[in-house]
Amino acid sequence: MKSDVLVVGAGPAGLATAIAAAANGLRVMVADARRPPINKPCGEGLLPEAVEALHSIGIELDSSLGCPLKGFRFSDDSYSVSAPIERGRAFGLRRTALHNLLVARAAELGVIFRWGGSRL
């Protein structure tokens, strides 16, 4: 396949780039040496700006996909500090869930994938 855009790396940023390019009519190929779903032990905490960015590329998050976040609290034996999320929605979800959503949206838009070092 000939492509207008080649994205190397299928992490969240690479997939979001591929989705945006495909949504604007470009032929897109994504290549990654790993195979999906690509995991990362820390998972994802998505603040309102990230949730809105996902919405803008056609991905909607709800409580069936992750845990809504109302704020953050950090504490140790002596101190504690917290901050609410005052505007918008935030979510905590597994990295694999986010990756699957991004891959599915990209595939809907016709993005071609080359996983595991397959030939371009």
Backbone as JSON, one array per atom type, in Angstrom:
{
  "sequence": "MKSDVLVVGAGPAGLATAIAAAANGLRVMVADARRPPINKPCGEGLLPEAVEALHSIGIELDSSLGCPLKGFRFSDDSYSVSAPIERGRAFGLRRTALHNLLVARAAELGVIFRWGGSRL",
  "N": [[0.84, -1.19, 0.0], [0.51, 2.18, -0.81], [1.24, 5.03, 1.08], [0.34, 8.22, 2.45], [1.22, 9.11, 4.82], [3.48, 7.87, 7.18], [3.53, 6.45, 10.26], [5.65, 5.8, 12.83], [5.64, 3.8, 15.48], [3.26, 2.83, 17.72], [2.13, 3.89, 20.04], [0.04, 5.84, 22.3], [0.35, 8.55, 21.33], [1.32, 8.2, 18.69], [-0.78, 6.7, 17.55], [-2.93, 8.51, 17.86], [-2.03, 10.54, 16.18], [-2.09, 9.16, 13.73], [-4.85, 8.69, 13.52], [-5.87, 11.31, 13.38], [-4.68, 12.18, 10.97], [-5.77, 10.33, 9.12], [-8.48, 10.95, 9.41], [-8.5, 13.34, 8.14], [-8.38, 12.67, 5.52], [-6.03, 11.5, 4.57], [-3.93, 8.79, 3.48], [-2.84, 6.37, 5.64], [-0.24, 4.64, 7.32], [0.71, 2.65, 10.06], [3.48, 1.59, 11.85], [4.9, -0.72, 14.07], [7.17, -2.38, 16.19], [6.26, -3.92, 18.24], [3.41, -5.96, 19.2], [-0.16, -5.56, 19.31], [-2.4, -5.87, 22.19], [-0.6, -3.03, 23.22], [1.03, -2.78, 26.17], [1.59, -1.05, 29.27], [2.94, -0.81, 32.42], [2.01, 1.21, 34.15], [-0.53, 2.09, 33.45], [-3.15, 4.42, 32.59], [-3.86, 7.72, 33.41], [-6.17, 9.96, 32.66], [-6.56, 13.27, 32.2], [-8.97, 16.02, 32.07], [-8.34, 17.48, 29.68], [-7.11, 15.56, 28.07], [-9.2, 13.73, 27.79], [-10.97, 15.3, 26.34], [-9.42, 15.68, 24.03], [-9.34, 13.05, 23.05], [-12.08, 12.76, 22.51], [-12.26, 14.57, 20.39], [-11.13, 13.14, 18.33], [-12.86, 11.14, 17.93], [-13.27, 9.25, 19.98], [-14.97, 8.1, 22.71], [-15.11, 8.18, 26.2], [-16.36, 6.39, 29.02], [-17.81, 5.36, 32.16], [-17.91, 2.62, 31.92], [-15.6, 1.85, 30.75], [-13.48, 2.68, 32.26], [-12.35, 4.14, 35.35], [-13.96, 6.88, 36.62], [-12.36, 9.89, 37.58], [-12.27, 12.02, 40.35], [-10.54, 13.68, 41.56], [-7.26, 14.19, 43.0], [-5.09, 12.77, 45.42], [-2.33, 12.93, 47.49], [-0.27, 11.39, 49.82], [1.72, 10.82, 52.77], [3.33, 9.45, 55.68], [3.23, 11.73, 57.25], [2.07, 13.94, 55.93], [-0.58, 15.21, 53.83], [-2.06, 16.01, 50.76], [-4.51, 17.31, 48.61], [-6.37, 17.66, 45.54], [-9.13, 18.74, 43.76], [-10.71, 17.75, 40.65], [-11.95, 20.15, 38.82], [-13.19, 20.98, 36.46], [-14.64, 19.47, 33.65], [-14.27, 16.0, 32.59], [-12.45, 13.27, 33.97], [-10.49, 10.28, 33.71], [-9.38, 7.1, 34.88], [-7.8, 4.37, 33.46], [-6.97, 1.12, 32.17], [-3.94, 0.73, 30.35], [-4.01, -1.03, 28.2], [-6.72, -1.0, 27.53], [-7.08, 1.64, 26.61], [-5.31, 1.54, 24.43], [-6.55, -0.41, 22.8], [-8.94, 0.96, 22.15], [-7.91, 3.12, 20.66], [-6.63, 1.77, 18.5], [-8.84, 0.49, 17.35], [-10.38, 2.71, 16.51], [-8.63, 3.89, 14.68], [-8.5, 1.82, 12.78], [-11.16, 1.86, 11.89], [-11.07, 4.14, 10.35], [-9.54, 3.39, 8.27], [-6.79, 3.08, 8.56], [-3.73, 1.43, 7.98], [-1.98, -1.26, 9.44], [1.23, -2.38, 10.47], [2.5, -4.77, 12.23], [4.85, -6.04, 14.65], [7.32, -5.89, 13.32], [6.83, -6.49, 10.68], [7.1, -6.47, 7.09], [7.18, -3.36, 5.34]],
  "CA": [[0.0, 0.0, 0.0], [1.15, 3.49, -0.75], [0.63, 5.87, 2.11], [0.74, 9.62, 2.52], [1.83, 9.31, 6.14], [3.96, 6.69, 7.89], [3.73, 6.71, 11.68], [6.46, 4.75, 13.43], [5.34, 3.75, 16.91], [1.82, 2.78, 17.92], [1.69, 4.31, 21.36], [-1.09, 6.78, 22.21], [0.63, 9.71, 20.47], [1.38, 7.75, 17.31], [-2.13, 6.34, 17.08], [-3.71, 9.75, 17.74], [-1.55, 11.18, 14.95], [-2.62, 8.39, 12.6], [-6.29, 8.93, 13.47], [-6.09, 12.68, 12.89], [-4.31, 12.24, 9.55], [-6.77, 9.58, 8.35], [-9.74, 11.71, 9.46], [-8.35, 14.44, 7.19], [-8.34, 12.15, 4.16], [-4.74, 10.97, 4.16], [-3.71, 7.35, 3.6], [-1.91, 6.28, 6.77], [0.27, 3.36, 7.77], [1.36, 2.67, 11.36], [4.39, 0.45, 12.04], [5.43, -0.87, 15.42], [7.81, -3.67, 16.39], [5.44, -4.68, 19.19], [2.08, -6.39, 18.73], [-1.16, -5.08, 20.26], [-2.41, -4.52, 22.74], [0.68, -2.61, 23.8], [0.79, -2.51, 27.58], [2.55, -0.3, 30.06], [2.48, -1.14, 33.77], [1.41, 2.3, 34.94], [-1.89, 2.43, 33.05], [-3.35, 5.78, 32.12], [-4.72, 8.68, 34.08], [-6.48, 10.94, 31.61], [-7.16, 14.51, 32.71], [-10.02, 16.52, 31.16], [-7.82, 17.87, 28.38], [-6.89, 14.33, 27.3], [-10.53, 13.19, 27.48], [-11.48, 16.14, 25.26], [-8.63, 15.37, 22.83], [-9.86, 11.78, 22.55], [-13.4, 13.06, 21.95], [-12.09, 15.26, 19.11], [-10.76, 12.17, 17.29], [-13.92, 10.14, 17.81], [-13.24, 8.24, 21.04], [-15.71, 8.52, 23.9], [-14.86, 7.4, 27.42], [-17.4, 6.41, 30.04], [-17.45, 4.57, 33.34], [-17.79, 1.2, 31.59], [-14.25, 1.63, 30.24], [-12.48, 3.02, 33.27], [-12.83, 4.71, 36.6], [-13.95, 8.35, 36.63], [-11.54, 10.5, 38.63], [-12.82, 13.28, 40.88], [-9.43, 14.48, 42.03], [-6.03, 13.49, 43.35], [-4.62, 12.94, 46.79], [-1.02, 12.38, 47.76], [-0.03, 11.42, 51.27], [2.71, 9.95, 53.37], [3.06, 9.3, 57.11], [3.09, 13.02, 57.93], [1.38, 14.98, 55.18], [-1.53, 14.84, 52.8], [-2.51, 17.12, 49.96], [-5.46, 16.85, 47.6], [-6.85, 18.67, 44.59], [-10.26, 18.23, 42.96], [-10.79, 18.08, 39.23], [-13.1, 21.04, 38.89], [-13.86, 21.15, 35.17], [-14.5, 18.37, 32.72], [-14.24, 14.63, 33.1], [-11.16, 12.6, 33.95], [-10.65, 8.83, 33.84], [-8.27, 6.19, 35.01], [-8.1, 3.13, 32.78], [-5.8, 0.32, 31.8], [-3.28, 1.12, 29.11], [-4.49, -1.9, 27.12], [-8.05, -0.53, 27.12], [-6.86, 2.83, 25.79], [-4.69, 1.12, 23.18], [-7.58, -1.05, 21.98], [-9.83, 2.0, 21.63], [-7.2, 3.87, 19.62], [-6.44, 0.9, 17.34], [-10.15, 0.3, 16.71], [-10.76, 3.95, 15.82], [-7.76, 4.02, 13.51], [-8.94, 0.83, 11.79], [-12.42, 2.38, 11.31], [-10.73, 5.19, 9.4], [-8.77, 2.81, 7.18], [-5.35, 3.04, 8.82], [-3.12, 0.12, 7.79], [-1.03, -1.55, 10.5], [2.31, -3.34, 10.29], [2.88, -5.14, 13.6], [5.88, -7.04, 14.88], [8.43, -5.81, 12.39], [6.48, -6.98, 9.35], [7.61, -5.63, 6.0], [6.35, -2.24, 4.89]],
  "C": [[0.87, 1.24, 0.0], [0.46, 4.3, 0.32], [1.15, 7.3, 1.98], [1.54, 9.88, 3.79], [2.25, 7.95, 6.68], [4.22, 7.11, 9.33], [4.49, 5.52, 12.25], [6.26, 4.83, 14.93], [3.85, 3.87, 17.14], [1.43, 2.99, 19.38], [0.54, 5.3, 21.2], [-0.84, 7.97, 21.28], [0.67, 9.31, 19.0], [0.01, 7.4, 16.75], [-3.02, 7.57, 16.94], [-3.32, 10.51, 16.48], [-2.12, 10.48, 13.72], [-4.11, 8.65, 12.42], [-6.58, 10.3, 12.89], [-5.77, 12.79, 11.41], [-5.35, 11.52, 8.68], [-8.11, 10.31, 8.31], [-9.7, 12.9, 8.5], [-8.09, 13.95, 5.77], [-7.01, 11.6, 3.7], [-4.71, 9.45, 4.32], [-2.58, 7.16, 4.61], [-1.53, 4.83, 7.04], [0.96, 3.57, 9.11], [2.21, 1.41, 11.47], [4.91, 0.46, 13.47], [6.01, -2.27, 15.56], [7.03, -4.55, 17.36], [4.12, -5.07, 18.53], [1.04, -5.95, 19.76], [-1.79, -6.19, 21.07], [-1.09, -4.21, 23.45], [0.41, -2.13, 25.22], [1.91, -1.68, 28.19], [2.08, -0.45, 31.5], [1.75, -0.01, 34.5], [-0.03, 2.6, 34.56], [-1.97, 3.87, 32.58], [-4.26, 6.55, 33.06], [-4.96, 9.81, 33.11], [-7.21, 12.13, 32.21], [-8.16, 15.04, 31.69], [-9.52, 16.91, 29.77], [-7.58, 16.65, 27.49], [-8.23, 13.7, 26.89], [-11.13, 13.99, 26.32], [-10.73, 15.88, 23.96], [-9.09, 14.05, 22.22], [-11.23, 11.96, 21.9], [-13.24, 13.68, 20.55], [-11.67, 14.32, 17.99], [-11.71, 10.98, 17.26], [-13.93, 9.04, 18.85], [-13.92, 8.81, 22.27], [-15.39, 7.6, 25.06], [-16.06, 7.5, 28.34], [-17.0, 5.45, 31.15], [-17.4, 3.07, 33.07], [-16.37, 0.85, 31.14], [-13.16, 1.86, 31.28], [-13.14, 3.62, 34.48], [-12.81, 6.23, 36.51], [-13.13, 8.86, 37.82], [-12.16, 11.82, 39.06], [-11.73, 14.21, 41.38], [-8.25, 13.59, 42.37], [-5.69, 13.76, 44.8], [-3.29, 12.23, 46.94], [-0.79, 12.46, 49.26], [1.14, 10.52, 51.63], [2.4, 9.88, 54.86], [2.76, 10.61, 57.81], [2.19, 14.03, 57.24], [0.38, 14.39, 54.19], [-1.95, 16.11, 52.07], [-3.46, 16.57, 48.9], [-5.89, 18.01, 46.71], [-8.0, 18.05, 43.8], [-10.06, 18.54, 41.48], [-12.08, 18.87, 39.09], [-13.86, 21.18, 37.58], [-13.61, 19.94, 34.29], [-14.5, 17.02, 33.41], [-12.83, 14.08, 32.98], [-11.4, 11.11, 34.22], [-9.31, 8.17, 34.12], [-8.66, 4.9, 34.32], [-6.83, 2.39, 32.44], [-5.24, 0.79, 30.47], [-3.77, 0.25, 27.95], [-5.87, -1.47, 26.62], [-7.93, 0.7, 26.23], [-6.28, 2.43, 24.44], [-5.71, 0.46, 22.25], [-8.54, -0.05, 21.38], [-9.18, 2.77, 20.48], [-7.01, 3.03, 18.35], [-7.77, 0.71, 16.6], [-10.58, 1.54, 15.94], [-9.92, 4.15, 14.56], [-8.19, 3.06, 12.4], [-10.24, 1.27, 11.12], [-12.15, 3.39, 10.21], [-9.82, 4.69, 8.27], [-7.27, 2.8, 7.38], [-4.87, 1.6, 8.65], [-2.06, -0.06, 8.86], [0.0, -2.56, 10.04], [2.87, -3.61, 11.68], [4.05, -6.11, 13.59], [7.01, -7.04, 13.88], [8.12, -6.36, 11.02], [6.92, -5.98, 8.28], [6.61, -4.53, 5.64], [6.04, -2.45, 3.42]]
}
